[in-house]
Amino acid sequence: MDSKRKVIVGYDLSEDFTQISCYSYKKLEPVSIPVSEDEAVTYIPTVLCVKNDNSMWLYGEEAVKCAEADEGVLVDSLISKLRIDQAVNINNIIFSPTALLEKFFRKTLMLVKNHFPTEQITKIVVTISEMEPMIVNGIYKALEQLGIYKDRATVISHASAYLYYALSQNRSLWMNDVGLFDFNKDRFCYYQISINRRVSPMIAGLKKLDFTDSLNYDILKEKGANVTYTFENIANMALHKQIISTLYFTGRGFEDSWAEETIKKLCVGRRGFIGQNLYTKGACYAAKELAGDSKLDDFILLNDDMITSSLSIRCYVDAGIRDVKLLEAAIPWYEAKNTVELILDDEEVLEFVLYNIMTREIVREKLILNNLPNRPNKMTRLQLNISCTNRSTVNISIKDLGFGDIYPSTDRNWEFQLDLL
């Protein structure tokens, strides 16, 4: 592993296993960090263990072996513990889920330190299956306890890591759409990237199909279950009439050789790749982009968490009527929020403008403020709170603030919902 000024880290944090990669400026691509002297071993079981004799913390495979030998207390399901805020009592000491994750990060990131002993991490991107707020916040807090703050750390979904990975490959691999089948412990999904080249910057959008009910680990283990037939039917349905340049297959569900012949059929006329490090390398490419080594400036990346429309309000600003942006497109819905204040100028109707960056469709919505306080013109100040409940719905909460001591607030509120395009 070559050492350069920038230490760029991609960290795939999953419930069962974790993988780490660093960007090699010599090879010009992410390189997986091995767990041991065997460079082929890159999986780290996402577990901790506290030894009984000396209370030492172990992680990964060593933790598993310690627990199996009944020599320590195993702590697993670190992500689930974050999700439900479940603390753990070990030897009469309470450890929060964030504290447990901080210990796991501390231990595993020593693998990076072994390769870059004198350098600090320039940028780390942690990728997780789904962007659940409790989990995302817990990851940021755990990293902060290690002195890695948001200026050096970003959390993204597996879907986003896939976008970064696919579009960082040779252009010939994404001349048309790009598909990914992901078969892991929790789900079996298909993701497809479509690129709109008619706009500048180009827009790479993502659709997701979940087939977990039809194919999962339980079915894989059932005797007599024809999983090959099921997988082939699902794949043919997902790919029907789609123009696909490249197919990727990832997840431990594809281990062994049960899907080998089906994958060969699916890749006739297409490029095909199967491997288990797509997400960690995608996170590493993302970290490289976010660290300033941009290659994807010509793209807007839209994953399945992001809103595809911007939201503006039409108002009088700087001696003219114009649309003032309240929400930008291409941001995760849970981060799409804003608060602004405005003064009514002989109006009881607010006009909002929705613009879809994928379709370029524009829709104008007028919201009527019934029962406004009876005040002179330009003496009613309103506060608008904008937020999204999902990627297709925006809430607009409006509150009367009054106008200083002259006209006290009535605390009157108006609530509206708009459908994003």
C-alpha positions in Angstrom: 0.0 0.0 0.0 1.5 3.3 -1.1 1.4 6.3 1.2 0.4 9.6 -0.2 -0.5 12.9 1.4 -4.2 12.2 1.3 -5.6 9.2 3.2 -8.9 8.3 1.6 -11.0 5.7 3.3 -14.1 3.8 2.3 -15.8 1.9 5.1 -18.7 -0.5 4.5 -20.4 -1.0 7.8 -22.9 -3.9 7.7 -24.7 -5.8 10.5 -22.8 -9.0 9.8 -19.5 -7.9 8.2 -17.4 -4.8 7.7 -14.9 -4.0 4.9 -12.4 -1.2 4.6 -10.6 0.2 1.5 -8.1 3.0 0.9 -7.5 4.9 -2.3 -4.2 4.0 -3.9 -2.8 6.9 -5.9 -0.3 4.5 -7.4 -2.9 2.1 -8.8 -5.5 4.9 -9.2 -8.2 2.9 -7.6 -9.4 1.8 -4.1 -7.6 -1.2 -2.6 -9.2 -3.4 0.0 -7.5 -3.5 3.4 -6.7 -7.1 4.5 -7.5 -8.1 8.0 -4.5 -10.4 8.4 -1.4 -11.5 6.6 -3.7 -13.3 4.2 -4.5 -10.4 1.8 -7.5 -12.3 0.5 -9.3 -11.9 3.8 -11.0 -8.5 3.9 -14.2 -9.4 5.9 -14.3 -8.2 9.5 -17.2 -9.7 11.5 -19.0 -6.7 13.0 -18.7 -7.8 16.6 -16.8 -7.1 19.8 -15.9 -9.2 22.7 -14.8 -8.4 26.3 -12.3 -11.0 27.7 -13.3 -12.4 31.0 -9.8 -12.5 32.5 -8.6 -9.0 31.8 -11.6 -7.1 30.3 -9.7 -6.5 27.1 -11.8 -5.6 24.0 -11.4 -7.7 20.9 -13.0 -7.3 17.5 -13.8 -9.2 14.4 -12.7 -12.8 14.0 -10.7 -12.7 17.2 -13.8 -11.7 19.1 -15.8 -14.5 17.6 -13.2 -17.1 18.6 -13.0 -15.7 22.1 -16.7 -16.0 22.6 -16.9 -19.5 21.1 -14.2 -20.6 23.6 -16.4 -19.1 26.4 -13.6 -16.8 27.3 -15.5 -13.5 26.9 -18.8 -11.7 26.4 -19.8 -11.3 22.8 -21.4 -8.0 21.7 -23.0 -8.2 18.2 -25.8 -6.5 16.3 -24.1 -3.1 16.7 -26.3 -1.5 14.0 -29.5 -2.8 15.5 -28.5 -1.5 18.9 -28.0 1.9 17.4 -31.4 1.7 15.7 -33.3 1.0 19.0 -30.8 2.9 21.3 -30.0 -0.3 23.2 -27.3 -0.1 25.8 -25.3 -3.1 27.0 -24.4 -4.0 30.6 -20.9 -5.7 30.7 -19.4 -6.4 34.1 -21.8 -3.9 35.7 -20.7 -1.1 33.3 -23.3 0.4 30.9 -22.1 1.0 27.4 -24.3 3.0 25.0 -24.6 1.8 21.4 -22.6 4.8 20.3 -19.8 3.9 22.7 -19.8 0.3 21.4 -19.5 1.5 17.8 -16.7 3.9 18.8 -14.8 1.0 20.1 -15.4 -1.0 16.9 -14.3 2.0 14.8 -11.2 2.5 17.0 -10.1 -1.1 16.6 -10.8 -1.5 12.9 -9.4 1.8 11.8 -6.0 0.7 13.3 -5.8 -1.4 10.1 -5.7 1.9 8.2 -3.1 3.2 10.6 -0.9 0.2 9.9 -0.6 1.4 6.3 -0.4 5.1 7.0 1.4 5.3 10.4 2.2 9.0 10.2 -0.8 10.3 8.3 -4.3 11.2 9.6 -7.4 10.3 7.6 -8.2 13.0 5.1 -11.7 11.8 4.3 -13.7 8.7 5.4 -17.0 7.8 3.9 -19.0 5.2 5.8 -21.6 3.4 3.8 -24.6 1.6 5.3 -27.6 -0.3 3.9 -30.2 2.3 4.6 -29.9 5.9 5.8 -31.9 5.6 9.0 -31.5 8.8 11.1 -30.7 7.0 14.4 -28.0 5.0 12.8 -26.5 7.9 10.8 -26.4 10.1 13.9 -24.8 7.3 15.9 -22.1 6.8 13.4 -21.3 10.5 13.3 -21.2 10.6 17.2 -18.9 7.6 17.3 -16.5 9.1 14.8 -16.5 12.4 16.7 -15.3 10.5 19.8 -12.3 9.5 17.7 -11.7 13.1 16.7 -13.1 12.6 13.2 -15.8 15.3 12.6 -18.1 15.9 9.7 -15.5 17.9 7.8 -13.7 14.6 7.4 -16.5 12.1 7.6 -19.6 11.4 5.6 -22.3 8.7 5.8 -23.9 7.5 2.6 -26.2 4.6 1.6 -25.2 1.5 -0.3 -27.2 2.9 -3.2 -25.0 6.0 -3.2 -21.9 3.9 -2.9 -23.0 1.9 -6.0 -23.5 5.2 -7.9 -20.0 6.4 -7.1 -18.5 3.0 -7.9 -20.3 2.4 -11.2 -19.6 5.9 -12.6 -16.0 5.8 -11.5 -15.4 2.9 -13.9 -14.4 3.2 -17.6 -17.0 5.0 -19.6 -17.7 2.0 -21.8 -19.2 0.2 -18.7 -21.9 2.9 -18.4 -22.7 3.8 -22.0 -26.2 2.5 -21.3 -27.9 1.7 -18.0 -26.1 -0.2 -15.3 -27.7 -2.9 -13.1 -26.7 -4.4 -9.7 -28.1 -7.5 -8.0 -27.4 -7.3 -4.2 -28.1 -10.5 -2.2 -27.1 -10.1 1.4 -28.3 -11.4 4.8 -31.1 -8.8 5.1 -32.5 -8.4 1.5 -32.3 -9.2 -2.2 -32.6 -6.1 -4.3 -32.0 -4.9 -7.8 -30.6 -1.4 -8.4 -30.5 0.2 -11.9 -28.7 3.4 -12.8 -30.0 5.5 -15.7 -28.2 8.5 -17.0 -29.8 11.5 -18.6 -27.2 12.9 -21.0 -29.5 15.6 -22.5 -28.8 17.9 -19.6 -25.7 19.5 -18.2 -24.6 18.4 -15.7 -25.7 14.9 -16.6 -28.1 13.3 -14.1 -27.6 9.8 -12.9 -30.8 8.5 -11.4 -31.4 5.2 -9.5 -34.3 2.9 -9.2 -34.6 0.1 -6.7 -36.7 -3.1 -6.8 -36.9 -5.2 -3.6 -37.4 -9.0 -4.2 -36.7 -10.1 -0.6 -40.0 -11.8 -0.3 -39.2 -14.0 -3.3 -35.6 -14.8 -2.6 -33.7 -14.6 0.7 -31.3 -16.4 3.0 -34.0 -18.6 4.4 -35.1 -19.8 1.0 -31.5 -20.3 0.0 -31.1 -22.8 2.9 -34.4 -24.7 2.2 -34.0 -28.2 1.0 -35.6 -28.7 -2.4 -36.0 -25.0 -3.1 -35.1 -24.2 -6.7 -33.3 -20.9 -6.0 -31.6 -20.9 -9.4 -35.0 -20.9 -11.1 -36.3 -18.2 -8.8 -33.3 -16.0 -9.3 -33.5 -16.4 -13.1 -37.2 -15.4 -13.2 -36.6 -12.4 -10.9 -33.6 -11.2 -13.0 -35.4 -11.7 -16.3 -38.3 -9.7 -15.0 -36.1 -6.8 -13.7 -34.1 -6.7 -17.0 -37.1 -7.0 -19.4 -36.8 -4.5 -22.2 -33.9 -2.7 -20.4 -30.8 -1.6 -22.3 -28.1 -2.6 -19.9 -24.3 -2.2 -20.5 -23.1 -3.8 -17.3 -24.4 -6.0 -14.6 -22.8 -6.3 -11.1 -23.5 -9.0 -8.6 -22.6 -8.5 -4.9 -23.5 -9.9 -1.5 -22.6 -13.2 0.3 -25.8 -14.7 -1.0 -24.0 -15.2 -4.3 -21.2 -17.1 -2.8 -20.7 -20.7 -3.8 -21.6 -21.5 -7.4 -25.4 -21.9 -7.4 -26.0 -18.8 -9.5 -23.0 -19.2 -11.8 -24.9 -20.5 -14.9 -27.7 -17.9 -14.6 -25.2 -15.1 -14.3 -23.5 -16.3 -17.5 -26.9 -16.2 -19.3 -27.7 -12.7 -18.0 -24.4 -11.3 -19.1 -24.7 -12.4 -22.7 -24.1 -9.2 -24.7 -23.3 -7.4 -21.4 -20.3 -6.9 -19.2 -20.6 -8.7 -15.9 -18.8 -8.6 -12.6 -19.3 -10.4 -9.3 -17.5 -9.5 -6.1 -17.9 -8.6 -2.5 -16.2 -5.3 -2.2 -18.3 -3.0 -4.4 -19.7 -0.9 -1.5 -16.5 -0.3 0.3 -14.8 0.7 -2.9 -17.8 2.9 -3.9 -17.5 4.6 -0.5 -13.8 5.1 -1.2 -14.5 6.7 -4.6 -17.0 8.9 -2.8 -14.4 9.9 -0.2 -12.0 10.8 -3.0 -14.6 13.0 -4.7 -15.5 14.7 -1.4 -11.8 15.3 -0.6 -11.5 17.4 -3.7 -10.2 14.9 -6.3 -13.2 15.3 -8.4 -13.9 13.1 -11.4 -17.7 13.3 -11.4 -18.2 17.0 -11.6 -20.3 16.5 -14.8 -22.9 14.5 -12.8 -25.7 15.0 -10.4 -26.1 11.7 -8.5 -29.6 10.9 -7.4 -30.1 7.9 -5.2 -33.4 6.5 -3.9 -33.3 8.7 -0.8 -33.0 12.0 -2.7 -35.7 14.4 -3.8 -35.8 15.1 -7.5 -37.5 18.5 -7.4 -36.4 21.9 -6.1 -38.9 24.1 -4.3 -39.0 27.9 -4.6 -41.3 30.6 -3.5 -42.3 33.6 -5.7 -41.7 36.9 -3.9 -40.4 40.4 -4.1 -36.7 40.6 -3.4 -34.1 43.2 -4.3 -36.5 45.4 -6.2 -38.0 42.6 -8.3 -40.2 39.6 -8.4 -38.3 36.4 -8.5 -38.3 32.7 -7.4 -36.3 32.2 -4.2 -35.0 28.7 -3.7 -36.2 27.0 -0.5 -35.1 23.4 -1.2 -32.5 22.1 -3.6 -33.0 18.9 -5.6 -30.6 16.0 -5.3 -30.4 16.1 -1.5 -31.6 13.3 0.8 -35.2 13.9 1.9 -34.4 13.8 5.6 -31.9 16.6 5.1 -34.3 18.7 3.0 -35.4 21.4 5.4 -35.3 25.2 5.7 -36.8 28.1 7.7 -37.4 31.5 6.2 -39.4 34.6 7.2 -41.3 36.9 4.9 -43.6 39.9 5.2 -46.9 39.9 3.4 -47.5 42.8 0.9 -51.2 43.0 0.5 -51.3 39.2 -0.2 -53.1 36.2 1.2 -51.8 33.7 -1.3 -48.3 32.3 -1.4 -47.1 30.9 -4.7 -44.6 28.0 -4.7 -42.7 26.6 -7.7 -41.7 22.9 -8.1 -39.0 22.0 -10.7 -38.1 18.4 -11.5 -34.5 18.2 -12.6 -35.1 14.8 -14.3 -38.1 15.7 -16.4 -37.7 19.6 -16.4 -41.4 19.7 -15.5 -42.5 22.9 -13.7 -45.6 23.1 -11.5 -46.8 26.2 -9.6 -48.9 25.8 -6.5 -50.9 28.6 -4.8 -51.6 28.2 -1.1 -54.3 30.4 0.4 -53.8 31.7 4.0 -57.3 31.8 5.4 -58.2 34.0 8.4 -55.2 36.2 8.3 -54.9 38.7 11.2 -56.5 42.1 10.4 -53.5 44.4 10.2 -52.3 47.2 7.9 -50.4 46.2 4.8 -46.8 45.0 5.4 -47.5 44.5 9.1 -47.7 40.7 9.0 -44.5 38.7 9.3 -44.7 34.9 8.7 -42.2 32.1 9.5 -42.1 29.2 7.0 -40.8 25.9 8.1 -40.1 23.5 5.2 -39.4 19.8 5.7 -40.0 16.4 3.9 -41.7 13.3 5.3 -40.4 11.2 2.5 -38.8 11.8 -0.9 -42.2 12.6 -2.6 -43.9 14.8 0.1 -43.0 18.2 1.5 -44.6 19.8 4.5 -45.0 23.6 4.7 -45.7 24.9 8.2 -46.5 28.7 8.4 -46.7 30.6 11.6 -47.8 34.2 12.3 -45.0 36.1 14.0 -46.8 39.4 14.3 -44.8 42.6 13.8 -42.7 43.5 16.8 -44.4 45.1 19.8 -46.9 46.9 17.6 -48.8 43.8 16.5 -48.1 40.8 18.7 -48.2 37.3 17.3 -51.5 35.5 17.2 -49.7 32.1 17.1 -51.9 31.2 14.2 -50.6 28.3 12.1 -51.3 27.0 8.6 -50.2 23.5 7.5 -49.9 22.4 3.9 -48.5 19.4 2.0 -47.2 19.4 -1.5 -46.4 16.4 -3.7 -42.9 16.6 -5.1 -42.6 15.9 -8.8 
